[in-house]
């Protein structure tokens, strides 16, 4: 369904009342499938939400504090980084996510 609404032309960088984008929500929940669907549409991975989070830093936050900690946050982080997300020294997540971040610093 996500692919369909993107194909129909929804703005991939649309932000909600917290200035969260679809890719930030996918990252928050460790949704590597959603991230994989969104990336070909060119989302801005560095847009900041009201908390100052980008797609990758929001993923890191979600990996520690999110509702779905059993999701593949490390794999989702790899996708975001491969898609061009900036790996900042100040962000950290679970040990598995931190291993991914360390490989790209």
MARMAR-480977 format. One record per atom (N, C-alpha, C, CB): atom name; x, y, z; residue number from 1. Coordinates in steps of 0.1 Angstrom, whole numbers. Atoms other than C-alpha are relative to their C-alpha. Glycine has a CB too. Layout:
BEGIN
@atom = CA&c1 = X&c2 = Y&c3 = Z&seq = NUM
...
***
This chain:
BEGIN
@atom = N&c1 = 8&c2 = -12&c3 = 0&seq = 1
@atom = CA&c1 = 0&c2 = 0&c3 = 0&seq = 1
@atom = C&c1 = 9&c2 = 13&c3 = 0&seq = 1
@atom = CB&c1 = -9&c2 = 0&c3 = 12&seq = 1
@atom = N&c1 = -9&c2 = -12&c3 = -1&seq = 2
@atom = CA&c1 = 29&c2 = 24&c3 = 8&seq = 2
@atom = C&c1 = 5&c2 = 2&c3 = -14&seq = 2
@atom = CB&c1 = 11&c2 = -3&c3 = 9&seq = 2
@atom = N&c1 = -6&c2 = -1&c3 = 14&seq = 3
@atom = CA&c1 = 44&c2 = 17&c3 = -27&seq = 3
@atom = C&c1 = -11&c2 = 6&c3 = -9&seq = 3
@atom = CB&c1 = 4&c2 = -13&c3 = -5&seq = 3
@atom = N&c1 = 11&c2 = -5&c3 = 9&seq = 4
@atom = CA&c1 = 10&c2 = 25&c3 = -43&seq = 4
@atom = C&c1 = -2&c2 = 15&c3 = 2&seq = 4
@atom = CB&c1 = -13&c2 = -8&c3 = 3&seq = 4
@atom = N&c1 = 2&c2 = -14&c3 = -2&seq = 5
@atom = CA&c1 = 5&c2 = 58&c3 = -26&seq = 5
@atom = C&c1 = 12&c2 = 9&c3 = -4&seq = 5
@atom = CB&c1 = -3&c2 = 3&c3 = 15&seq = 5
@atom = N&c1 = -12&c2 = -7&c3 = 5&seq = 6
@atom = CA&c1 = 41&c2 = 68&c3 = -34&seq = 6
@atom = C&c1 = -1&c2 = 1&c3 = -16&seq = 6
@atom = CB&c1 = 13&c2 = -7&c3 = 4&seq = 6
@atom = N&c1 = 2&c2 = 0&c3 = 14&seq = 7
@atom = CA&c1 = 35&c2 = 58&c3 = -70&seq = 7
@atom = C&c1 = -10&c2 = 10&c3 = -5&seq = 7
@atom = CB&c1 = -3&c2 = -14&c3 = -5&seq = 7
@atom = N&c1 = 10&c2 = -9&c3 = 4&seq = 8
@atom = CA&c1 = 4&c2 = 79&c3 = -71&seq = 8
@atom = C&c1 = 4&c2 = 14&c3 = 2&seq = 8
@atom = CB&c1 = -13&c2 = -3&c3 = 8&seq = 8
@atom = N&c1 = -5&c2 = -13&c3 = 0&seq = 9
@atom = CA&c1 = 24&c2 = 109&c3 = -62&seq = 9
@atom = C&c1 = 0&c2 = 7&c3 = 14&seq = 9
@atom = CB&c1 = -7&c2 = 8&c3 = -9&seq = 9
@atom = N&c1 = -1&c2 = -7&c3 = -13&seq = 10
@atom = CA&c1 = 23&c2 = 116&c3 = -25&seq = 10
@atom = C&c1 = 14&c2 = 5&c3 = 2&seq = 10
@atom = CB&c1 = -4&c2 = -10&c3 = 12&seq = 10
@atom = N&c1 = -13&c2 = -7&c3 = -2&seq = 11
@atom = CA&c1 = 51&c2 = 139&c3 = -14&seq = 11
@atom = C&c1 = 7&c2 = -8&c3 = 10&seq = 11
@atom = CB&c1 = -2&c2 = 15&c3 = 5&seq = 11
@atom = N&c1 = -7&c2 = 9&c3 = -8&seq = 12
@atom = CA&c1 = 77&c2 = 116&c3 = 1&seq = 12
@atom = C&c1 = 6&c2 = 7&c3 = 12&seq = 12
@atom = CB&c1 = 12&c2 = -6&c3 = -8&seq = 12
@atom = N&c1 = -5&c2 = -8&c3 = -11&seq = 13
@atom = CA&c1 = 90&c2 = 144&c3 = 24&seq = 13
@atom = C&c1 = -11&c2 = 7&c3 = 8&seq = 13
@atom = CB&c1 = 10&c2 = 10&c3 = -5&seq = 13
@atom = N&c1 = 11&c2 = -6&c3 = -8&seq = 14
@atom = CA&c1 = 56&c2 = 153&c3 = 38&seq = 14
@atom = C&c1 = 3&c2 = -2&c3 = 15&seq = 14
@atom = CB&c1 = -14&c2 = -6&c3 = -4&seq = 14
@atom = N&c1 = -2&c2 = 1&c3 = -15&seq = 15
@atom = CA&c1 = 58&c2 = 160&c3 = 76&seq = 15
@atom = C&c1 = -13&c2 = 1&c3 = 7&seq = 15
@atom = CB&c1 = 10&c2 = 11&c3 = 4&seq = 15
@atom = N&c1 = 12&c2 = -1&c3 = -9&seq = 16
@atom = CA&c1 = 32&c2 = 155&c3 = 103&seq = 16
@atom = C&c1 = 2&c2 = 11&c3 = 10&seq = 16
@atom = CB&c1 = -3&c2 = -13&c3 = 6&seq = 16
@atom = N&c1 = 0&c2 = -11&c3 = -10&seq = 17
@atom = CA&c1 = 25&c2 = 177&c3 = 133&seq = 17
@atom = C&c1 = 13&c2 = 0&c3 = 9&seq = 17
@atom = CB&c1 = -12&c2 = -1&c3 = 9&seq = 17
@atom = N&c1 = -13&c2 = 0&c3 = -7&seq = 18
@atom = CA&c1 = 58&c2 = 166&c3 = 149&seq = 18
@atom = C&c1 = 12&c2 = 1&c3 = -11&seq = 18
@atom = CB&c1 = 2&c2 = -13&c3 = 7&seq = 18
@atom = N&c1 = -10&c2 = -1&c3 = 11&seq = 19
@atom = CA&c1 = 76&c2 = 172&c3 = 115&seq = 19
@atom = C&c1 = 7&c2 = -13&c3 = -3&seq = 19
@atom = CB&c1 = 10&c2 = 11&c3 = 3&seq = 19
@atom = N&c1 = -5&c2 = 14&c3 = 3&seq = 20
@atom = CA&c1 = 81&c2 = 134&c3 = 112&seq = 20
@atom = C&c1 = -4&c2 = -3&c3 = -14&seq = 20
@atom = CB&c1 = -5&c2 = -10&c3 = 10&seq = 20
@atom = N&c1 = 3&c2 = 4&c3 = 14&seq = 21
@atom = CA&c1 = 84&c2 = 121&c3 = 77&seq = 21
@atom = C&c1 = -3&c2 = -15&c3 = 0&seq = 21
@atom = CB&c1 = 12&c2 = 3&c3 = -9&seq = 21
@atom = N&c1 = 3&c2 = 14&c3 = 0&seq = 22
@atom = CA&c1 = 74&c2 = 86&c3 = 66&seq = 22
@atom = C&c1 = 13&c2 = -8&c3 = 2&seq = 22
@atom = CB&c1 = -6&c2 = -4&c3 = -14&seq = 22
@atom = N&c1 = -12&c2 = 7&c3 = -2&seq = 23
@atom = CA&c1 = 110&c2 = 75&c3 = 65&seq = 23
@atom = C&c1 = 5&c2 = 0&c3 = 15&seq = 23
@atom = CB&c1 = 11&c2 = 4&c3 = -9&seq = 23
@atom = N&c1 = -3&c2 = -1&c3 = -14&seq = 24
@atom = CA&c1 = 115&c2 = 87&c3 = 101&seq = 24
@atom = C&c1 = -9&c2 = -9&c3 = 8&seq = 24
@atom = CB&c1 = -2&c2 = 15&c3 = 5&seq = 24
@atom = N&c1 = 8&c2 = 9&c3 = -7&seq = 25
@atom = CA&c1 = 85&c2 = 68&c3 = 112&seq = 25
@atom = C&c1 = 4&c2 = -15&c3 = -2&seq = 25
@atom = CB&c1 = -15&c2 = 1&c3 = -5&seq = 25
@atom = N&c1 = -5&c2 = 13&c3 = 3&seq = 26
@atom = CA&c1 = 98&c2 = 37&c3 = 94&seq = 26
@atom = C&c1 = 12&c2 = -3&c3 = 9&seq = 26
@atom = CB&c1 = 3&c2 = -2&c3 = -15&seq = 26
@atom = N&c1 = -12&c2 = 1&c3 = -8&seq = 27
@atom = CA&c1 = 131&c2 = 42&c3 = 112&seq = 27
@atom = C&c1 = -3&c2 = -2&c3 = 14&seq = 27
@atom = CB&c1 = 10&c2 = 11&c3 = -2&seq = 27
@atom = N&c1 = 4&c2 = 1&c3 = -14&seq = 28
@atom = CA&c1 = 115&c2 = 47&c3 = 146&seq = 28
@atom = C&c1 = -4&c2 = -14&c3 = 3&seq = 28
@atom = CB&c1 = -11&c2 = 10&c3 = 3&seq = 28
@atom = N&c1 = 5&c2 = 13&c3 = -2&seq = 29
@atom = CA&c1 = 99&c2 = 13&c3 = 142&seq = 29
@atom = C&c1 = 9&c2 = -11&c3 = -6&seq = 29
@atom = CB&c1 = -14&c2 = -1&c3 = -6&seq = 29
@atom = N&c1 = -8&c2 = 10&c3 = 5&seq = 30
@atom = CA&c1 = 128&c2 = -5&c3 = 126&seq = 30
@atom = C&c1 = -5&c2 = -7&c3 = -12&seq = 30
@atom = CB&c1 = 4&c2 = -10&c3 = 11&seq = 30
@atom = N&c1 = 7&c2 = 6&c3 = 11&seq = 31
@atom = CA&c1 = 108&c2 = -11&c3 = 95&seq = 31
@atom = C&c1 = 8&c2 = 0&c3 = -13&seq = 31
@atom = CB&c1 = -14&c2 = 8&c3 = -3&seq = 31
@atom = N&c1 = -9&c2 = 0&c3 = 12&seq = 32
@atom = CA&c1 = 134&c2 = -21&c3 = 69&seq = 32
@atom = C&c1 = -7&c2 = -2&c3 = -13&seq = 32
@atom = CB&c1 = 10&c2 = -11&c3 = 2&seq = 32
@atom = N&c1 = 8&c2 = 2&c3 = 12&seq = 33
@atom = CA&c1 = 107&c2 = -31&c3 = 44&seq = 33
@atom = C&c1 = -5&c2 = 14&c3 = -4&seq = 33
@atom = CB&c1 = -12&c2 = -9&c3 = 2&seq = 33
@atom = N&c1 = 4&c2 = -13&c3 = 3&seq = 34
@atom = CA&c1 = 92&c2 = 4&c3 = 46&seq = 34
@atom = C&c1 = 11&c2 = 9&c3 = -5&seq = 34
@atom = CB&c1 = -7&c2 = 6&c3 = 12&seq = 34
@atom = N&c1 = -12&c2 = -8&c3 = 4&seq = 35
@atom = CA&c1 = 126&c2 = 20&c3 = 43&seq = 35
@atom = C&c1 = 4&c2 = -3&c3 = -14&seq = 35
@atom = CB&c1 = 12&c2 = -2&c3 = 10&seq = 35
@atom = N&c1 = -3&c2 = 5&c3 = 13&seq = 36
@atom = CA&c1 = 133&c2 = -1&c3 = 13&seq = 36
@atom = C&c1 = -10&c2 = 5&c3 = -11&seq = 36
@atom = CB&c1 = 1&c2 = -15&c3 = -1&seq = 36
@atom = N&c1 = 10&c2 = -6&c3 = 10&seq = 37
@atom = CA&c1 = 101&c2 = 11&c3 = -4&seq = 37
@atom = C&c1 = 1&c2 = 15&c3 = -2&seq = 37
@atom = CB&c1 = -15&c2 = -3&c3 = 6&seq = 37
@atom = N&c1 = -1&c2 = -14&c3 = 0&seq = 38
@atom = CA&c1 = 107&c2 = 47&c3 = 5&seq = 38
@atom = C&c1 = 12&c2 = 6&c3 = -7&seq = 38
@atom = CB&c1 = -1&c2 = 6&c3 = 14&seq = 38
@atom = N&c1 = -13&c2 = -5&c3 = 5&seq = 39
@atom = CA&c1 = 143&c2 = 51&c3 = -5&seq = 39
@atom = C&c1 = 1&c2 = 3&c3 = -15&seq = 39
@atom = CB&c1 = 11&c2 = -10&c3 = 3&seq = 39
@atom = N&c1 = -1&c2 = -3&c3 = 14&seq = 40
@atom = CA&c1 = 139&c2 = 49&c3 = -43&seq = 40
@atom = C&c1 = -8&c2 = 13&c3 = -4&seq = 40
@atom = CB&c1 = -6&c2 = -11&c3 = -8&seq = 40
@atom = N&c1 = 7&c2 = -13&c3 = 3&seq = 41
@atom = CA&c1 = 116&c2 = 80&c3 = -41&seq = 41
@atom = C&c1 = 7&c2 = 12&c3 = 5&seq = 41
@atom = CB&c1 = -14&c2 = -1&c3 = 7&seq = 41
@atom = N&c1 = -9&c2 = -11&c3 = -3&seq = 42
@atom = CA&c1 = 144&c2 = 101&c3 = -28&seq = 42
@atom = C&c1 = -3&c2 = 8&c3 = 12&seq = 42
@atom = CB&c1 = 1&c2 = 9&c3 = -11&seq = 42
@atom = N&c1 = 3&c2 = -8&c3 = -12&seq = 43
@atom = CA&c1 = 134&c2 = 111&c3 = 7&seq = 43
@atom = C&c1 = 12&c2 = 8&c3 = 5&seq = 43
@atom = CB&c1 = -6&c2 = -8&c3 = 11&seq = 43
@atom = N&c1 = -11&c2 = -8&c3 = -6&seq = 44
@atom = CA&c1 = 155&c2 = 138&c3 = 24&seq = 44
@atom = C&c1 = 2&c2 = -6&c3 = 14&seq = 44
@atom = CB&c1 = -4&c2 = 15&c3 = 1&seq = 44
@atom = N&c1 = -3&c2 = 8&c3 = -12&seq = 45
@atom = CA&c1 = 172&c2 = 117&c3 = 51&seq = 45
@atom = C&c1 = 5&c2 = 9&c3 = 11&seq = 45
@atom = CB&c1 = 10&c2 = -10&c3 = -3&seq = 45
@atom = N&c1 = -6&c2 = -9&c3 = -10&seq = 46
@atom = CA&c1 = 185&c2 = 148&c3 = 69&seq = 46
@atom = C&c1 = -10&c2 = 11&c3 = 5&seq = 46
@atom = CB&c1 = 12&c2 = 7&c3 = -6&seq = 46
@atom = N&c1 = 10&c2 = -8&c3 = -6&seq = 47
@atom = CA&c1 = 152&c2 = 166&c3 = 75&seq = 47
@atom = C&c1 = -1&c2 = -2&c3 = 15&seq = 47
@atom = CB&c1 = -14&c2 = -2&c3 = -7&seq = 47
@atom = N&c1 = 1&c2 = 2&c3 = -14&seq = 48
@atom = CA&c1 = 148&c2 = 172&c3 = 112&seq = 48
@atom = C&c1 = -15&c2 = 2&c3 = 5&seq = 48
@atom = CB&c1 = 8&c2 = 11&c3 = 7&seq = 48
@atom = N&c1 = 14&c2 = -1&c3 = -6&seq = 49
@atom = CA&c1 = 116&c2 = 166&c3 = 132&seq = 49
@atom = C&c1 = 1&c2 = 10&c3 = 12&seq = 49
@atom = CB&c1 = -5&c2 = -14&c3 = 5&seq = 49
@atom = N&c1 = 0&c2 = -10&c3 = -11&seq = 50
@atom = CA&c1 = 106&c2 = 188&c3 = 162&seq = 50
@atom = C&c1 = 10&c2 = -4&c3 = 11&seq = 50
@atom = CB&c1 = -14&c2 = 1&c3 = 6&seq = 50
@atom = N&c1 = -10&c2 = 4&c3 = -10&seq = 51
@atom = CA&c1 = 130&c2 = 168&c3 = 184&seq = 51
@atom = C&c1 = 14&c2 = 1&c3 = -5&seq = 51
@atom = CB&c1 = -3&c2 = -15&c3 = 4&seq = 51
@atom = N&c1 = -13&c2 = -2&c3 = 6&seq = 52
@atom = CA&c1 = 159&c2 = 175&c3 = 161&seq = 52
@atom = C&c1 = 6&c2 = -13&c3 = -6&seq = 52
@atom = CB&c1 = 10&c2 = 4&c3 = 11&seq = 52
@atom = N&c1 = -4&c2 = 13&c3 = 6&seq = 53
@atom = CA&c1 = 160&c2 = 139&c3 = 148&seq = 53
@atom = C&c1 = -1&c2 = -1&c3 = -15&seq = 53
@atom = CB&c1 = -8&c2 = -11&c3 = 6&seq = 53
@atom = N&c1 = 0&c2 = 4&c3 = 14&seq = 54
@atom = CA&c1 = 169&c2 = 128&c3 = 113&seq = 54
@atom = C&c1 = -5&c2 = -14&c3 = -1&seq = 54
@atom = CB&c1 = 15&c2 = 2&c3 = -6&seq = 54
@atom = N&c1 = 5&c2 = 14&c3 = 2&seq = 55
@atom = CA&c1 = 159&c2 = 95&c3 = 98&seq = 55
@atom = C&c1 = 9&c2 = -10&c3 = 8&seq = 55
@atom = CB&c1 = 1&c2 = -4&c3 = -15&seq = 55
@atom = N&c1 = -9&c2 = 9&c3 = -7&seq = 56
@atom = CA&c1 = 190&c2 = 78&c3 = 112&seq = 56
@atom = C&c1 = 0&c2 = 1&c3 = 15&seq = 56
@atom = CB&c1 = 14&c2 = 1&c3 = -5&seq = 56
@atom = N&c1 = 0&c2 = -2&c3 = -14&seq = 57
@atom = CA&c1 = 190&c2 = 94&c3 = 146&seq = 57
@atom = C&c1 = -13&c2 = -4&c3 = 7&seq = 57
@atom = CB&c1 = 3&c2 = 14&c3 = 4&seq = 57
@atom = N&c1 = 13&c2 = 5&c3 = -5&seq = 58
@atom = CA&c1 = 153&c2 = 86&c3 = 150&seq = 58
@atom = C&c1 = 0&c2 = -15&c3 = 1&seq = 58
@atom = CB&c1 = -11&c2 = 6&c3 = -9&seq = 58
@atom = N&c1 = -1&c2 = 15&c3 = 0&seq = 59
@atom = CA&c1 = 160&c2 = 50&c3 = 141&seq = 59
@atom = C&c1 = 8&c2 = -4&c3 = 13&seq = 59
@atom = CB&c1 = 7&c2 = -5&c3 = -12&seq = 59
@atom = N&c1 = -8&c2 = 4&c3 = -11&seq = 60
@atom = CA&c1 = 187&c2 = 49&c3 = 168&seq = 60
@atom = C&c1 = -8&c2 = 2&c3 = 13&seq = 60
@atom = CB&c1 = 13&c2 = 10&c3 = 1&seq = 60
@atom = N&c1 = 8&c2 = -2&c3 = -12&seq = 61
@atom = CA&c1 = 163&c2 = 64&c3 = 194&seq = 61
@atom = C&c1 = -11&c2 = -12&c3 = 1&seq = 61
@atom = CB&c1 = -8&c2 = 13&c3 = -1&seq = 61
@atom = N&c1 = 10&c2 = 11&c3 = 0&seq = 62
@atom = CA&c1 = 136&c2 = 38&c3 = 184&seq = 62
@atom = C&c1 = 6&c2 = -13&c3 = 3&seq = 62
@atom = CB&c1 = -6&c2 = -1&c3 = -14&seq = 62
@atom = N&c1 = -6&c2 = 13&c3 = -4&seq = 63
@atom = CA&c1 = 161&c2 = 9&c3 = 187&seq = 63
@atom = C&c1 = 1&c2 = -2&c3 = 15&seq = 63
@atom = CB&c1 = 13&c2 = -1&c3 = -7&seq = 63
@atom = N&c1 = -1&c2 = 1&c3 = -15&seq = 64
@atom = CA&c1 = 164&c2 = 17&c3 = 224&seq = 64
@atom = C&c1 = -13&c2 = 2&c3 = 7&seq = 64
@atom = CB&c1 = 11&c2 = 11&c3 = 5&seq = 64
@atom = N&c1 = 12&c2 = -4&c3 = -7&seq = 65
@atom = CA&c1 = 131&c2 = 32&c3 = 232&seq = 65
@atom = C&c1 = -13&c2 = -3&c3 = -7&seq = 65
@atom = CB&c1 = 0&c2 = 15&c3 = 3&seq = 65
@atom = N&c1 = 12&c2 = 2&c3 = 8&seq = 66
@atom = CA&c1 = 107&c2 = 21&c3 = 205&seq = 66
@atom = C&c1 = -9&c2 = -11&c3 = 5&seq = 66
@atom = CB&c1 = 4&c2 = -2&c3 = -14&seq = 66
@atom = N&c1 = 10&c2 = 10&c3 = -3&seq = 67
@atom = CA&c1 = 76&c2 = -1&c3 = 206&seq = 67
@atom = C&c1 = 4&c2 = -14&c3 = -5&seq = 67
@atom = CB&c1 = -13&c2 = 4&c3 = -5&seq = 67
@atom = N&c1 = -3&c2 = 12&c3 = 7&seq = 68
@atom = CA&c1 = 91&c2 = -28&c3 = 183&seq = 68
@atom = C&c1 = 15&c2 = -4&c3 = 1&seq = 68
@atom = CB&c1 = -5&c2 = 1&c3 = -14&seq = 68
@atom = N&c1 = -15&c2 = 2&c3 = -1&seq = 69
@atom = CA&c1 = 126&c2 = -35&c3 = 196&seq = 69
@atom = C&c1 = 4&c2 = -13&c3 = -6&seq = 69
@atom = CB&c1 = 4&c2 = 1&c3 = 15&seq = 69
@atom = N&c1 = -4&c2 = 13&c3 = 6&seq = 70
@atom = CA&c1 = 125&c2 = -70&c3 = 181&seq = 70
@atom = C&c1 = 2&c2 = 2&c3 = -15&seq = 70
@atom = CB&c1 = -10&c2 = -10&c3 = 3&seq = 70
@atom = N&c1 = -1&c2 = -3&c3 = 14&seq = 71
@atom = CA&c1 = 125&c2 = -54&c3 = 146&seq = 71
@atom = C&c1 = 15&c2 = 1&c3 = -4&seq = 71
@atom = CB&c1 = -7&c2 = 12&c3 = -4&seq = 71
@atom = N&c1 = -14&c2 = 0&c3 = 5&seq = 72
@atom = CA&c1 = 157&c2 = -54&c3 = 125&seq = 72
@atom = C&c1 = 5&c2 = 15&c3 = -2&seq = 72
@atom = CB&c1 = 1&c2 = -7&c3 = -14&seq = 72
@atom = N&c1 = -5&c2 = -14&c3 = 1&seq = 73
@atom = CA&c1 = 170&c2 = -19&c3 = 134&seq = 73
@atom = C&c1 = 14&c2 = 0&c3 = -6&seq = 73
@atom = CB&c1 = 1&c2 = 5&c3 = 14&seq = 73
@atom = N&c1 = -14&c2 = -1&c3 = 6&seq = 74
@atom = CA&c1 = 206&c2 = -28&c3 = 124&seq = 74
@atom = C&c1 = -2&c2 = -1&c3 = -15&seq = 74
@atom = CB&c1 = 8&c2 = -12&c3 = 5&seq = 74
@atom = N&c1 = 2&c2 = 0&c3 = 14&seq = 75
@atom = CA&c1 = 194&c2 = -38&c3 = 89&seq = 75
@atom = C&c1 = -6&c2 = 12&c3 = -6&seq = 75
@atom = CB&c1 = -9&c2 = -12&c3 = -3&seq = 75
@atom = N&c1 = 6&c2 = -13&c3 = 4&seq = 76
@atom = CA&c1 = 173&c2 = -7&c3 = 87&seq = 76
@atom = C&c1 = 10&c2 = 11&c3 = -1&seq = 76
@atom = CB&c1 = -12&c2 = 4&c3 = 9&seq = 76
@atom = N&c1 = -11&c2 = -10&c3 = -1&seq = 77
@atom = CA&c1 = 203&c2 = 14&c3 = 97&seq = 77
@atom = C&c1 = 9&c2 = -1&c3 = -12&seq = 77
@atom = CB&c1 = 8&c2 = -1&c3 = 13&seq = 77
@atom = N&c1 = -8&c2 = 2&c3 = 12&seq = 78
@atom = CA&c1 = 223&c2 = -2&c3 = 69&seq = 78
@atom = C&c1 = -6&c2 = 6&c3 = -12&seq = 78
@atom = CB&c1 = 3&c2 = -15&c3 = -2&seq = 78
@atom = N&c1 = 7&c2 = -5&c3 = 11&seq = 79
@atom = CA&c1 = 197&c2 = 7&c3 = 44&seq = 79
@atom = C&c1 = 0&c2 = 15&c3 = 0&seq = 79
@atom = CB&c1 = -15&c2 = -4&c3 = 0&seq = 79
@atom = N&c1 = 0&c2 = -14&c3 = 0&seq = 80
@atom = CA&c1 = 195&c2 = 43&c3 = 55&seq = 80
@atom = C&c1 = 14&c2 = 6&c3 = -3&seq = 80
@atom = CB&c1 = -4&c2 = 5&c3 = 14&seq = 80
@atom = N&c1 = -14&c2 = -5&c3 = 2&seq = 81
@atom = CA&c1 = 233&c2 = 47&c3 = 55&seq = 81
@atom = C&c1 = 3&c2 = -2&c3 = -15&seq = 81
@atom = CB&c1 = 10&c2 = -8&c3 = 8&seq = 81
@atom = N&c1 = -3&c2 = 2&c3 = 14&seq = 82
@atom = CA&c1 = 235&c2 = 31&c3 = 20&seq = 82
@atom = C&c1 = -8&c2 = 10&c3 = -8&seq = 82
@atom = CB&c1 = -5&c2 = -15&c3 = -4&seq = 82
@atom = N&c1 = 8&c2 = -10&c3 = 7&seq = 83
@atom = CA&c1 = 208&c2 = 56&c3 = 10&seq = 83
@atom = C&c1 = 5&c2 = 14&c3 = 1&seq = 83
@atom = CB&c1 = -14&c2 = -1&c3 = 4&seq = 83
@atom = N&c1 = -6&c2 = -13&c3 = -2&seq = 84
@atom = CA&c1 = 230&c2 = 85&c3 = 21&seq = 84
@atom = C&c1 = -2&c2 = 7&c3 = 13&seq = 84
@atom = CB&c1 = -6&c2 = 9&c3 = -11&seq = 84
@atom = N&c1 = 2&c2 = -6&c3 = -13&seq = 85
@atom = CA&c1 = 221&c2 = 91&c3 = 57&seq = 85
@atom = C&c1 = 14&c2 = 3&c3 = 6&seq = 85
@atom = CB&c1 = -8&c2 = -9&c3 = 10&seq = 85
@atom = N&c1 = -13&c2 = -4&c3 = -7&seq = 86
@atom = CA&c1 = 249&c2 = 110&c3 = 76&seq = 86
@atom = C&c1 = 1&c2 = -7&c3 = 13&seq = 86
@atom = CB&c1 = 1&c2 = 15&c3 = 1&seq = 86
@atom = N&c1 = -2&c2 = 7&c3 = -13&seq = 87
@atom = CA&c1 = 264&c2 = 90&c3 = 105&seq = 87
@atom = C&c1 = 8&c2 = 10&c3 = 8&seq = 87
@atom = CB&c1 = 8&c2 = -13&c3 = -2&seq = 87
@atom = N&c1 = -6&c2 = -9&c3 = -9&seq = 88
@atom = CA&c1 = 271&c2 = 115&c3 = 132&seq = 88
@atom = C&c1 = 6&c2 = -7&c3 = 12&seq = 88
@atom = CB&c1 = -10&c2 = 11&c3 = 4&seq = 88
@atom = N&c1 = -7&c2 = 6&c3 = -12&seq = 89
@atom = CA&c1 = 294&c2 = 108&c3 = 162&seq = 89
@atom = C&c1 = -10&c2 = 0&c3 = 12&seq = 89
@atom = CB&c1 = 12&c2 = 7&c3 = 3&seq = 89
@atom = N&c1 = 8&c2 = -2&c3 = -12&seq = 90
@atom = CA&c1 = 267&c2 = 119&c3 = 186&seq = 90
@atom = C&c1 = -12&c2 = -10&c3 = 1&seq = 90
@atom = CB&c1 = -5&c2 = 14&c3 = 1&seq = 90
@atom = N&c1 = 11&c2 = 9&c3 = 0&seq = 91
@atom = CA&c1 = 241&c2 = 92&c3 = 177&seq = 91
@atom = C&c1 = 4&c2 = -14&c3 = 4&seq = 91
@atom = CB&c1 = -7&c2 = 0&c3 = -13&seq = 91
@atom = N&c1 = -3&c2 = 14&c3 = -5&seq = 92
@atom = CA&c1 = 239&c2 = 58&c3 = 193&seq = 92
@atom = C&c1 = -14&c2 = -7&c3 = 1&seq = 92
@atom = CB&c1 = 8&c2 = 0&c3 = 13&seq = 92
@atom = N&c1 = 12&c2 = 9&c3 = -2&seq = 93
@atom = CA&c1 = 214&c2 = 29&c3 = 195&seq = 93
@atom = C&c1 = 3&c2 = -12&c3 = 8&seq = 93
@atom = CB&c1 = -6&c2 = -4&c3 = -13&seq = 93
@atom = N&c1 = -3&c2 = 13&c3 = -6&seq = 94
@atom = CA&c1 = 214&c2 = -7&c3 = 206&seq = 94
@atom = C&c1 = 14&c2 = -4&c3 = -4&seq = 94
@atom = CB&c1 = -11&c2 = -10&c3 = -3&seq = 94
@atom = N&c1 = -13&c2 = 5&c3 = 4&seq = 95
@atom = CA&c1 = 246&c2 = -26&c3 = 205&seq = 95
@atom = C&c1 = 1&c2 = -5&c3 = -15&seq = 95
@atom = CB&c1 = 4&c2 = -12&c3 = 8&seq = 95
@atom = N&c1 = 0&c2 = 4&c3 = 14&seq = 96
@atom = CA&c1 = 237&c2 = -41&c3 = 171&seq = 96
@atom = C&c1 = 0&c2 = 12&c3 = -9&seq = 96
@atom = CB&c1 = -13&c2 = -9&c3 = -3&seq = 96
@atom = N&c1 = 0&c2 = -13&c3 = 8&seq = 97
@atom = CA&c1 = 229&c2 = -6&c3 = 157&seq = 97
@atom = C&c1 = 13&c2 = 7&c3 = 1&seq = 97
@atom = CB&c1 = -11&c2 = 9&c3 = 4&seq = 97
@atom = N&c1 = -13&c2 = -6&c3 = -2&seq = 98
@atom = CA&c1 = 261&c2 = 7&c3 = 172&seq = 98
@atom = C&c1 = 11&c2 = -6&c3 = -8&seq = 98
@atom = CB&c1 = 4&c2 = 0&c3 = 14&seq = 98
@atom = N&c1 = -10&c2 = 7&c3 = 9&seq = 99
@atom = CA&c1 = 281&c2 = -19&c3 = 153&seq = 99
@atom = C&c1 = -1&c2 = 5&c3 = -14&seq = 99
@atom = CB&c1 = -2&c2 = -15&c3 = 1&seq = 99
@atom = N&c1 = 2&c2 = -5&c3 = 14&seq = 100
@atom = CA&c1 = 266&c2 = -7&c3 = 120&seq = 100
@atom = C&c1 = 5&c2 = 14&c3 = 0&seq = 100
@atom = CB&c1 = -15&c2 = 0&c3 = -3&seq = 100
@atom = N&c1 = -5&c2 = -14&c3 = 0&seq = 101
@atom = CA&c1 = 273&c2 = 29&c3 = 129&seq = 101
@atom = C&c1 = 15&c2 = 1&c3 = 0&seq = 101
@atom = CB&c1 = -6&c2 = 8&c3 = 12&seq = 101
@atom = N&c1 = -15&c2 = 0&c3 = -1&seq = 102
@atom = CA&c1 = 309&c2 = 21&c3 = 138&seq = 102
@atom = C&c1 = 7&c2 = -3&c3 = -13&seq = 102
@atom = CB&c1 = 4&c2 = -10&c3 = 11&seq = 102
@atom = N&c1 = -6&c2 = 4&c3 = 13&seq = 103
@atom = CA&c1 = 315&c2 = 5&c3 = 105&seq = 103
@atom = C&c1 = 0&c2 = 12&c3 = -10&seq = 103
@atom = CB&c1 = -7&c2 = -12&c3 = -6&seq = 103
@atom = N&c1 = 2&c2 = -11&c3 = 10&seq = 104
@atom = CA&c1 = 305&c2 = 37&c3 = 87&seq = 104
@atom = C&c1 = 5&c2 = 14&c3 = 5&seq = 104
@atom = CB&c1 = -15&c2 = 1&c3 = -4&seq = 104
@atom = N&c1 = -6&c2 = -12&c3 = -5&seq = 105
@atom = CA&c1 = 322&c2 = 63&c3 = 109&seq = 105
@atom = C&c1 = 13&c2 = 3&c3 = -5&seq = 105
@atom = CB&c1 = 0&c2 = 1&c3 = 15&seq = 105
***
